[in-house]
Amino acid sequence: MSKRIKTKYTGVFFRETTTNSRTDKVFYIVYKHKGRTYEMKVGKFSDGIRANFANTVRMSTINSLTLGAELPHILINKQKKPITTFDELAKKYFDARELHNRTNHQARSKYRSQLQHFIGKRNAEQITKSDILSIQEDLAKTRAPKTVNQYIQFIRAVYNYAIQEELFFRKNPATGIKEQKVNNKRERYLAIDEIKLLLDAVQNDPDLYLFTLLSLSTGGRLNTIMHICKKDIDFEQNMITLHDIKNNDTYGGFFDQSIKKVLLRRTENLHENERVISMNERTLRRKMSRVLTALFNQELSADDRKNRTVVHTLRHTFASQLAISGTPIFTIQKLLNHKDIKQTLRYAKLEPNSGKDKIELFIKNLT
């Protein structure tokens, strides 16, 4: 007989076993009565028994013995094996993250609209690695590799949570699934003359114009720029406190005298907690995308992620132009609020001392 393994509940243990050639475990409770120690089998994980239920049986047993009542074997006999769907595990996973993840509602929405119909109603214990590979294959037909990888990572995370919380006791079926190769980093950034062209195109729309100026001045992501309030602006130091929604922290950005004049006019009649850009995020994204496509994307295919100009290109332009002007890569990292320098090193190739001048001299000597 295999050894007993403790659970987080006092007097509740399990022994590892197999059922139909699959890993399983059998729960036991241990209690004392009149100086003797008793061990009672509660049931298998595969039959729906969980550690918390075994703990309930133990407490009921102890209470029954104390009161002289009949032992609660009926509790075990009435326990039926529940069918736990992936939806149920996903809900518990989301609920556990609710207080600690500010984008949790977005993840819920994306799961419901994009992934739920593939896996949601299925018995979580019957989903296999082969099933998830099939889901990966189906997703890959209509979605980008990065998106497919995110969905597989989500499935893996839900199962890991379920295993940790003793809601699932088998090997994670998403373990070992190879992610699709992603090579879609955006390389496009705007040259100075293109920036001027863009500013001319949006100058008659106050929100688009201010958004463009702030994006190019601070390098903030779209939702970071959209969350700037009057109270975040320090007009004496020409600084802005930027809220990094993605990483849930704050960092500093800067603006020059010309942008200062625009901000002073915009904030003159605003309360401290009012946002400097009044347009909602979805509308602004849509209007900016139309302008950028009309100016720069006319000859590019819709799936050319590397070269198409999008709203995020403004952040990429901010970093690229700083690198071109000779700004140290660690300074760029700080201004972008990158947590890992590897994220910033992509701009190192644009630095004036990147070796371009040495290569030109070398070729010149050859020719």
C-alpha positions in Angstrom: 0.0 0.0 0.0 1.4 3.5 -0.9 2.1 5.9 1.8 -0.4 8.5 3.0 0.1 12.0 1.8 -1.1 15.0 3.8 -3.6 17.5 2.5 -4.1 21.1 3.9 -6.8 19.7 6.1 -6.0 18.2 9.5 -6.6 14.4 9.5 -7.3 14.2 5.8 -4.8 12.3 3.6 -4.7 10.6 0.2 -2.9 7.7 -1.3 -1.9 7.7 -5.0 -3.4 5.0 -7.1 -4.5 4.3 -10.7 -8.0 4.0 -12.2 -8.3 2.6 -15.7 -4.6 3.2 -16.3 -4.9 6.8 -15.3 -3.4 8.5 -12.2 -5.8 8.8 -9.4 -5.9 9.3 -5.6 -8.0 7.9 -2.7 -8.9 10.1 0.2 -8.8 8.9 3.8 -9.7 10.5 7.1 -8.0 9.8 10.4 -9.6 10.4 13.8 -9.4 9.3 17.4 -12.2 7.8 19.5 -11.8 6.5 23.1 -8.0 6.4 22.8 -7.9 4.5 19.6 -6.9 5.9 16.1 -9.2 5.1 13.2 -8.7 5.4 9.5 -11.7 5.5 7.1 -11.7 5.5 3.3 -13.8 8.4 1.9 -13.4 7.8 -1.8 -11.5 8.4 -5.1 -10.8 11.7 -6.8 -12.1 10.1 -10.0 -15.4 9.5 -8.3 -15.8 13.2 -7.4 -14.3 13.1 -3.9 -12.2 16.2 -3.0 -10.1 17.0 0.1 -12.7 19.6 1.3 -15.5 17.0 1.2 -13.3 14.5 3.1 -12.7 17.2 5.7 -16.5 17.6 6.0 -16.9 13.9 6.5 -14.2 13.8 9.2 -15.8 16.7 11.1 -19.2 15.1 10.9 -17.8 11.8 12.1 -16.1 13.4 15.1 -19.3 15.3 16.0 -21.4 12.1 15.6 -19.1 10.2 17.9 -19.1 13.0 20.5 -23.0 13.1 20.4 -23.4 9.4 20.2 -25.2 9.6 16.8 -24.9 7.4 13.8 -21.7 7.8 11.8 -22.2 9.8 8.6 -21.5 7.1 6.0 -24.6 8.3 4.3 -22.7 11.5 3.3 -20.2 9.4 1.3 -22.8 7.2 -0.2 -24.8 10.1 -1.5 -21.8 11.9 -3.0 -22.1 11.6 -6.7 -19.4 12.2 -9.2 -19.8 15.7 -10.5 -19.1 16.5 -14.1 -16.7 19.5 -13.9 -16.7 21.4 -17.2 -13.8 23.5 -18.4 -16.2 26.5 -18.0 -16.5 25.8 -14.3 -12.7 25.7 -13.9 -12.3 28.8 -15.9 -14.8 30.7 -13.8 -13.0 29.7 -10.6 -9.7 30.8 -12.2 -11.1 34.2 -13.2 -12.8 34.7 -9.8 -9.5 34.0 -8.0 -7.8 36.7 -10.1 -10.5 39.3 -9.8 -8.8 41.4 -7.1 -5.3 41.2 -8.5 -5.6 41.6 -12.3 -7.0 44.8 -13.7 -7.6 43.3 -17.1 -9.5 40.3 -15.8 -12.8 41.4 -17.3 -11.2 41.7 -20.7 -9.8 38.2 -20.4 -13.2 36.9 -19.4 -14.8 38.5 -22.4 -12.1 37.2 -24.8 -12.6 33.7 -23.5 -16.3 33.8 -23.9 -16.2 35.2 -27.5 -13.1 33.4 -28.8 -12.4 30.1 -27.0 -15.4 29.0 -25.0 -17.2 27.3 -27.9 -14.1 25.1 -28.5 -13.8 23.8 -25.0 -16.1 25.3 -22.4 -18.8 22.7 -22.1 -16.5 19.7 -22.2 -15.7 17.5 -19.2 -12.4 19.0 -17.9 -11.2 15.5 -16.8 -11.8 14.0 -20.2 -9.9 16.7 -22.2 -6.6 15.3 -23.5 -3.4 16.7 -25.0 -4.7 15.5 -28.4 -7.9 17.5 -27.9 -5.9 20.7 -27.2 -3.7 20.1 -30.2 -6.8 19.9 -32.3 -8.1 23.2 -30.8 -4.7 24.7 -31.6 -5.0 23.6 -35.1 -8.5 25.0 -35.5 -7.5 28.3 -34.0 -4.5 28.6 -36.3 -6.8 28.6 -39.4 -8.2 32.0 -38.6 -5.9 33.6 -35.9 -2.4 34.8 -35.7 0.3 32.6 -34.1 0.7 35.0 -31.1 -3.1 34.8 -30.5 -3.2 31.0 -30.7 -0.3 30.8 -28.2 -2.1 33.1 -25.8 -5.2 30.8 -25.9 -3.1 27.7 -25.2 -1.3 29.4 -22.4 -4.7 30.3 -20.9 -5.9 26.7 -21.0 -2.6 25.6 -19.4 -3.0 28.3 -16.7 -6.5 27.2 -15.8 -5.5 23.6 -15.4 -2.4 24.6 -13.3 -4.8 26.6 -11.0 -7.2 23.7 -10.8 -4.3 21.3 -9.8 -3.0 23.8 -7.2 -6.5 24.2 -5.7 -7.1 20.4 -5.8 -9.9 20.8 -8.2 -8.2 18.6 -10.7 -5.8 15.7 -10.1 -4.2 14.6 -13.3 -1.3 15.8 -15.5 -2.1 19.1 -17.1 -3.2 18.2 -20.6 -1.8 21.4 -22.0 1.7 20.6 -20.8 4.3 20.0 -23.5 2.3 21.6 -26.3 4.7 23.4 -28.5 3.8 27.0 -29.2 3.7 28.4 -32.7 6.6 30.4 -34.0 5.8 34.1 -33.8 7.7 36.5 -36.1 5.4 39.5 -36.2 7.2 42.3 -34.3 6.3 45.6 -35.8 9.4 47.2 -37.4 7.6 50.3 -38.8 8.3 53.7 -37.3 7.6 57.1 -38.7 10.3 59.3 -40.1 10.4 63.0 -39.2 8.6 64.1 -42.4 6.0 61.4 -41.9 5.4 62.7 -38.3 4.8 66.2 -39.7 2.4 64.7 -42.3 0.4 63.0 -39.5 0.2 66.1 -37.3 -1.1 68.0 -40.3 -3.7 65.4 -40.9 -5.1 65.4 -37.3 -4.6 69.1 -36.4 -8.3 69.9 -36.9 -9.4 67.2 -34.4 -8.3 68.4 -30.9 -8.4 64.9 -29.3 -6.5 63.2 -32.1 -4.0 66.0 -32.3 -3.3 66.0 -28.5 -3.2 62.2 -28.5 -0.6 62.2 -31.2 1.5 64.8 -29.5 1.4 63.0 -26.2 2.1 59.6 -27.8 5.2 61.0 -29.6 6.4 62.9 -26.5 6.0 60.2 -23.9 5.9 56.9 -25.8 2.9 55.8 -23.7 0.6 53.1 -24.9 -2.9 54.0 -26.0 -4.6 53.2 -22.7 -1.9 55.0 -20.8 -2.4 58.2 -22.8 -6.2 58.0 -22.5 -5.9 57.8 -18.7 -3.9 61.1 -18.3 -5.8 63.4 -16.0 -5.2 67.1 -15.2 -3.8 66.1 -11.8 -1.1 64.0 -13.5 0.5 67.0 -15.2 3.3 69.0 -13.6 3.5 72.2 -15.5 6.5 73.5 -13.5 8.7 70.5 -14.4 7.0 69.7 -17.8 6.4 66.2 -16.6 3.4 63.8 -16.7 2.7 60.9 -14.3 1.9 58.0 -16.7 -0.2 55.1 -15.6 1.1 51.8 -17.1 -2.2 49.8 -17.2 -0.4 46.8 -18.5 2.1 46.5 -15.6 -0.1 48.2 -13.0 2.3 50.9 -12.0 3.3 54.5 -12.8 6.3 56.2 -14.4 7.3 59.6 -15.7 7.0 61.2 -19.1 8.0 64.6 -20.4 6.7 67.3 -22.8 8.2 70.5 -24.3 7.0 74.1 -24.3 4.9 73.7 -27.5 2.9 70.8 -26.0 2.8 72.7 -22.7 0.8 75.4 -24.4 -1.7 72.9 -25.8 -2.1 71.2 -22.4 -2.6 74.5 -20.6 -5.4 75.4 -23.0 -7.0 71.9 -22.7 -6.9 71.7 -18.9 -7.9 75.3 -18.2 -11.5 74.4 -17.3 -11.0 70.8 -16.3 -11.3 69.4 -12.7 -8.2 67.6 -11.3 -9.7 64.1 -12.0 -10.9 64.8 -15.5 -9.1 63.3 -18.4 -7.3 65.6 -20.9 -8.7 63.5 -23.8 -12.4 63.3 -23.7 -13.0 60.9 -26.6 -13.5 57.3 -25.6 -10.8 54.8 -26.4 -12.6 52.7 -29.0 -13.6 55.8 -31.0 -10.1 57.3 -30.9 -8.5 54.0 -31.9 -10.9 53.7 -34.9 -10.4 57.3 -36.0 -6.6 57.2 -35.7 -6.5 53.9 -37.6 -8.4 55.4 -40.5 -6.0 58.4 -40.6 -2.9 56.1 -40.4 -4.2 53.7 -43.1 -5.0 56.6 -45.4 -1.6 58.1 -45.0 0.7 55.1 -44.9 -1.0 51.7 -45.5 -2.6 52.1 -48.9 -0.2 49.7 -50.7 0.2 47.2 -47.9 -1.8 44.0 -47.3 -4.0 43.8 -44.3 -1.9 41.0 -42.7 1.4 42.8 -43.1 2.0 43.3 -39.3 5.6 44.2 -39.7 5.1 47.2 -42.0 1.6 48.5 -41.5 1.3 51.7 -39.4 -1.1 51.3 -36.5 -1.7 53.3 -33.3 1.1 51.4 -31.5 3.5 52.6 -34.2 3.6 56.0 -32.4 5.2 54.3 -29.3 7.6 52.5 -31.6 8.4 55.8 -33.3 9.1 57.5 -30.0 11.7 54.9 -29.1 13.2 54.6 -32.6 13.7 58.3 -33.0 15.3 58.5 -29.5 17.7 55.7 -30.5 18.5 57.4 -33.8 19.4 60.6 -31.9 21.9 58.7 -29.7 19.8 58.2 -26.5 21.3 55.5 -24.4 19.4 52.2 -24.5 18.9 52.1 -20.7 17.4 55.6 -20.9 15.0 54.4 -23.5 14.1 51.4 -21.4 13.2 53.7 -18.5 11.1 56.1 -20.7 9.2 53.1 -22.1 8.8 51.5 -18.6 10.1 48.2 -20.0 10.6 45.7 -17.2 13.2 43.7 -19.2 16.0 45.3 -21.2 15.5 42.6 -23.9 12.3 44.4 -24.8 14.3 47.6 -25.5 17.3 46.1 -27.3 15.4 45.9 -30.5 16.0 49.7 -30.8 19.8 49.3 -30.3 20.3 48.7 -34.1 19.1 52.2 -34.8 21.8 53.9 -32.6 24.3 56.1 -34.6 27.1 54.0 -33.1 25.6 50.7 -34.2 28.4 50.1 -36.6 26.8 51.6 -39.8 29.6 54.2 -40.2 32.3 51.6 -39.8 30.8 49.4 -42.4 30.5 52.3 -44.8 34.1 53.2 -44.3 35.1 49.5 -44.8 33.2 49.3 -48.1 34.6 52.7 -49.2 38.1 51.4 -48.7 37.3 48.3 -50.8 35.9 50.3 -53.7 
